[in-house]
Amino acid sequence: MWSPWVKELVQTFVERRRLFHELEQANITLESKVKNRTQELIDANARLEAQANTDPLTGAYNRRFLFKSLEEEVQRLHRGGDNFAVLMVDLDFFKKINDSHGHNAGDNVLCEFVNRAKACVRSIDRICRYGGEEFVVFLPGNNVEGAAILAERLRQSLMETPVTIDGGYISVTASIGVAAYRDGDDPETILKRADDALYCSKDQGRNQVVVSE
């Protein structure tokens, strides 16, 4: 038989092993909670960032994101990056759509435009709602020729397939101005040239692509 002091030593050892195991499990649980909480914070921050950069109606990027992206691209070009271009897009006679079919129909047209644009552009391109029925498509690494081709593809996509609204159809067209970056441009300058080209498109009858000179 074990002497009392040996029994006490064994009991002490067993108790310490139990306490060590409990502490180890508590640490594992705590690390898991910290990891989960950290991921929750990362996810929450990502959602907030997305909300800050996204138009809530269409899911397109907003003006804040557009100007931030253009400014970053201009700075990158100053360091020797590739060219870029923008499309300024205005949905023709959009007020008539709202007046004739209601604002819900107009909202659906805006959302459908974004869907059509996503189908036409590259994965690196960014579709931004500029305001009302105006959108800007930001085309990093593209030149004016490539941008004009993409703009024409987008114009035809809208013109050739009417938008389905409540079982009916609405014909939608767009006027598009195209401008590519030039040395010395800032975001406002290139957007102004794209906007001037857009107004030329409207003056010439709408539903066409005009490239900035």
N, C-alpha and C positions, 0 to 999 in steps of 0.2 A: 504493500500500500504506500501511496505517496504521503510524505510528511505534510503537515499543514502549510508550511512555507512554500513547498513546491506547488500545492494546489492553488495557493494564493497567487503565485507567480504565473501559473497557467491561466487562471481566471483573468488576471491583469492583462496578459498577452491577448487572450480572446477578446476582452473588452476593447482593447486598443485597436485590434484588427477590425472590430465592428464599427468603432468610431471613425477609423480611417476610411472604411468602405462607405459609410454614410457621407463623410466629407467629400470623398471622391465623386459620389453620385450627385451631391449638391452642386459641386463645381461644374460637372457635366451639364446639369440642368440649367445652371446660371449662364454658362457659355452659350447654350442653345437659345435661351431667352434673349441674351444680348445680340446674338447673330440674327435672330428673327426680327428683333426690334430694329436693328440697324438696317436690315433689308426693307422693313416697312417704311422707315424714314427715307431711304433711297427712292423707293417706289412713290412715296407721297411727294417728294421733291420733283421727281420726273413728271408726275401728273400736273403739279403746279406750273412747272416750266412749259409743259405742253399747252396748258390752258392759257398761259400768258402769251404764247406765240401763235395761237390758233383762233380762227374765226369760228364762233360757236355754231353758226347756222350751217355753213358749207363744209367745215372741216379743213378748208384751205388755210394756209398760213396767213397771218395778218400783216398790217403795215409795219408794226414794230419789228417783226421778224424780217420783213423785206429790207428795210433800211439797214438793219444790223448786218444782214447777209451781204448786201451790196457794199457796205463800208468795208467789211472784212475782205471781200473780193478785190476791191480797189487797192487796199493795202497789200494784198498778195501780189497783184500785178505790178505794183511798184517794186517788188522784190524779184520780178522776173517770171511771173506765172503766165498761164495761157490767157487768151482773150475770153470775153463773155458777152452775152447779148441779152436783151430783154424784149418781151412782147407786151405791149399795152393793148388790152382787149376790152372792147365795150359791146355789150349785147344790144343790138339794134332795136329801137322802139320799145324798150323794156317797160316804160310807163304805160304803154297801150296794153301790154300783157296784164299788168296789175289792174288797170281800169276795166278791162274786158272780162278777165277771168278771176280776179281777186288776188289778194296778197299771198294766200297759201299757194296758189298756182305759180305766182312769181317766185316764191321761195323754192318751189320744186324745180323751176327752170334754172335758178342759180346753182342748186345742188347738182343738177344733171350736167350743167356746163363743167363743173369741177370733175365729175366722173368722166366726161368725154375727154377733157384735157389730160387727165391721168392716163388714159388709154393711148394718147398721142405722144406724150413726152417720154424722156428717158428717166431712169430711176434717180439720177442725180439732179434733175431739174426740180424747181420749186414753184408751185402754183400759189399765188398770194391774192387775197381779196384786197383790192386797193380802196374800195369804197363803193357802196351802192351796187350797181351792175358792172363796175369796172374791175378788171383783174390784171395783174402783172404776172407773167411767167418768166422766171429768172433761169437763164440757161448758162451755167458755168462751163467754161471750156469750149464754147461754141462761137462761130463767127457769123457775120451777117448773112452769108449765103445759106448756111445750115439753119439759122433761125428763120429765115424767110420760107424755107421748105417746110419746116415744122409748123409755122403759122398757117400756111396754106392747107396743110393736112388737117389742122384743127378747124379752120373755117369750113372746109368741106364736110367734116364730120358733123358739124352743127347743121349745115344747110341741107344735107342729103337725108337726114333722119329726123323727122319731127319728134318733139318731146311728148310723151304720153302723160296726160293729166286727167284723172278721174274718168277713164274710159275714152276720152277724146284726145285730140292731137293739137299741139301748138307748134307752128313753124317758127324756128329761131335762127337768126343769123347774127354774125358778129363782124364788126369792123376792127381791124388789127393794125397797129403801128409797130414797126420793128426798128430797133437801134442796137448797135454794137458799141462796145467800149472804145473810146479814143484816148490817146495820151492827154492827161490833164483833166479828164472827166472826174466829177464826183457823183455820188448817187443822184442828186437832184438834176444834174446836167444831163445824164443819160436818160433819165425818166422824162425830162422835158422834151428831148428830141424824139423819144418814142411817142409821147403824147402829141407832139406836132404832127408826126406821121399819121397817127390815129385820126386827127382832125382832117387831114388831107383825104383819108379814106372816106370819112363821112361826107366831105364836100364833093367827092367824086361819085357819090351814089350809095355808099355803105356796102356792106357785105363784100369786102375785099381787103387785101393785104397791101400795105404801102410801106416801103423801106425808107428810112431816114436818109437824106442825102449827106 
